[in-house]
Each structure stands twice: as C-alpha cells, then as structure tokens.
Amino acid sequence: MILITADQDWQEKWNTPREHVPHFTETSDVGRDGTLFLLTFFGNPAVDEAGRSKLLCDFSLIKPDGSFATEQRDAVCFDPDFAMERDTTYITNITVGFKADSSEPKGSWRYKVVIKDKIAGTELPLEAGFKVK
C-alpha cells in the first residue's frame, strides 16, 4: 500500500509501540511550498529459515509531462535483522519526500513502486498519485 501524507511527524506516528495503531492524514494534493511524504507499506512477505525477508523496490516519481523526477531500480527497501511476524504491517525504508516549490510543474504526478520479494520470487506493483496546485 502507498500512503501519501503531509504529516511532518509521520516518523513519530509510525515509531510507536506495536499496540498503538498510528493514524496518518492522507492527502491527494499539495499547494505551492507544501510537502508530501510518499510511504510504502507491506505485510506477509516470504521469509527464509531465520524468519527474515528480503525485498527490493523499483520506484519512480513521474511529472505531469511524463518525465521522471526520480527513478531507482533494485533499491534494498527491506532487509531486516530480525524475524518477521505474520499479520504485521511494515514500512519499507524507501520514503520519498516531495516539496512543491515554484520549480515543480502543476498537475497530476504519479508515484510507482514495484516491491520485489526475492525469497518468493514475486513482484507487487503499486501506484498512487497526487496533484500539485
């Protein structure tokens, strides 16, 4: 799942005890000089004998004209040193911050992520969008 938020304190909201469910303010647009954070979550990846997963991500942020603001392939987006727990939601270590300064074009932007589970040999494509006003 991709979540788009303007919450400057998203890390503090996420880094809480497991019993506490964080609540983020989702948004789909941003005005000039506003900031968004593009967060990618997942659950139940395949694990090795030690209970660890290995995920790589391709991600890109696409401008309204179709050109890439950023693009990266095979980024290590989750490679924990702890055993995974079933039925738990995790956040990747790929977080894109976006600042809508005056040089950024107005219009619809797209954020694409492909989560690659290297143990299971599967891929999960995700996409979300927001509008710069």
C-alpha positions as CSV (number, residue, x, y, z in Angstrom):
1,M,0.0,0.0,0.0
2,I,1.2,3.5,-0.8
3,L,0.1,6.3,1.6
4,I,0.5,10.0,0.7
5,T,0.6,12.3,3.7
6,A,1.5,15.8,4.6
7,D,2.2,14.8,8.2
8,Q,5.6,16.2,9.1
9,D,5.6,13.9,12.1
10,W,4.9,10.7,10.2
11,Q,8.0,9.0,11.6
12,E,7.0,9.7,15.2
13,K,3.5,8.4,14.5
14,W,5.0,5.2,13.0
15,N,7.6,4.6,15.6
16,T,5.3,3.8,18.5
17,P,4.7,0.6,20.4
18,R,3.1,-2.2,18.5
19,E,-0.1,-1.9,20.5
20,H,-0.6,1.7,19.2
21,V,-2.1,2.0,15.7
22,P,-0.7,5.1,14.0
23,H,-3.1,7.4,12.2
24,F,-1.9,9.4,9.2
25,T,-3.7,12.2,7.4
26,E,-4.0,11.1,3.8
27,T,-4.0,13.7,1.0
28,S,-4.1,13.7,-2.8
29,D,-3.0,17.3,-3.4
30,V,-0.4,19.8,-2.4
31,G,-0.2,23.6,-2.8
32,R,2.9,25.7,-3.5
33,D,5.6,25.3,-0.9
34,G,3.7,22.3,0.6
35,T,5.5,19.0,1.4
36,L,4.2,15.4,0.9
37,F,5.7,12.1,2.1
38,L,5.1,9.0,0.0
39,L,5.2,6.0,2.3
40,T,5.1,2.3,1.2
41,F,3.7,-0.4,3.5
42,F,3.6,-4.2,3.1
43,G,2.7,-7.3,5.0
44,N,3.3,-11.1,5.0
45,P,6.4,-11.3,2.8
46,A,8.1,-14.7,2.3
47,V,10.8,-15.5,4.9
48,D,13.9,-17.6,5.0
49,E,14.7,-20.2,7.6
50,A,15.6,-17.5,10.1
51,G,12.2,-15.7,9.6
52,R,13.7,-12.8,7.6
53,S,12.5,-11.3,4.4
54,K,14.5,-9.7,1.5
55,L,12.7,-7.0,-0.5
56,L,14.0,-4.9,-3.3
57,C,12.0,-2.0,-4.8
58,D,11.9,-0.2,-8.1
59,F,10.3,3.3,-7.6
60,S,9.7,6.3,-9.7
61,L,8.1,9.7,-9.4
62,I,6.6,10.9,-12.7
63,K,5.9,14.5,-13.5
64,P,2.7,15.7,-15.3
65,D,4.6,15.7,-18.6
66,G,5.6,12.0,-18.2
67,S,9.3,12.7,-17.4
68,F,10.9,11.2,-14.3
69,A,11.6,13.4,-11.3
70,T,13.3,10.4,-9.7
71,E,13.7,6.8,-10.6
72,Q,15.6,3.9,-9.0
73,R,15.8,0.2,-9.6
74,D,16.6,-2.7,-7.2
75,A,16.9,-0.5,-4.1
76,V,17.0,-2.6,-0.9
77,C,13.8,-1.5,0.7
78,F,13.5,-4.0,3.5
79,D,16.2,-6.4,4.7
80,P,15.7,-6.8,8.5
81,D,18.0,-8.2,11.0
82,F,15.0,-9.6,13.0
83,A,12.4,-12.4,12.4
84,M,9.3,-11.2,10.7
85,E,5.9,-11.6,12.4
86,R,2.9,-12.7,10.4
87,D,-0.1,-10.4,10.1
88,T,2.0,-7.4,10.8
89,T,2.2,-4.3,8.7
90,Y,5.7,-3.0,8.0
91,I,7.0,0.1,6.2
92,T,9.8,0.0,3.6
93,N,12.9,2.1,4.1
94,I,12.1,3.9,0.8
95,T,10.3,7.1,1.7
96,V,10.1,9.9,-0.9
97,G,9.7,13.5,0.4
98,F,8.2,15.9,-2.1
99,K,8.4,19.7,-1.8
100,A,6.2,21.6,-4.2
101,D,8.4,24.6,-4.7
102,S,7.9,27.0,-7.6
103,S,10.1,25.0,-10.0
104,E,7.8,21.9,-9.8
105,P,5.1,21.8,-12.5
106,K,1.4,22.0,-11.6
107,G,-0.7,19.0,-12.5
108,S,-1.1,15.3,-11.7
109,W,2.0,13.4,-10.5
110,R,2.4,9.6,-10.3
111,Y,4.3,7.6,-7.8
112,K,5.0,4.0,-8.8
113,V,6.6,1.3,-6.7
114,V,7.3,-2.4,-7.5
115,I,8.0,-4.4,-4.4
116,K,10.1,-7.5,-5.3
117,D,10.1,-10.4,-2.8
118,K,13.4,-12.0,-3.5
119,I,12.6,-15.1,-1.4
120,A,9.2,-15.8,-3.0
121,G,10.3,-14.6,-6.5
122,T,7.2,-12.4,-6.8
123,E,6.6,-8.7,-7.6
124,L,3.8,-6.4,-6.4
125,P,3.3,-3.2,-8.5
126,L,1.7,-0.3,-6.7
127,E,0.8,3.2,-7.9
128,A,-0.6,6.4,-6.3
129,G,-1.0,9.9,-7.5
130,F,-1.3,13.5,-6.2
131,K,-1.9,16.9,-7.7
132,V,0.3,19.9,-7.4
133,K,-2.0,23.0,-7.4
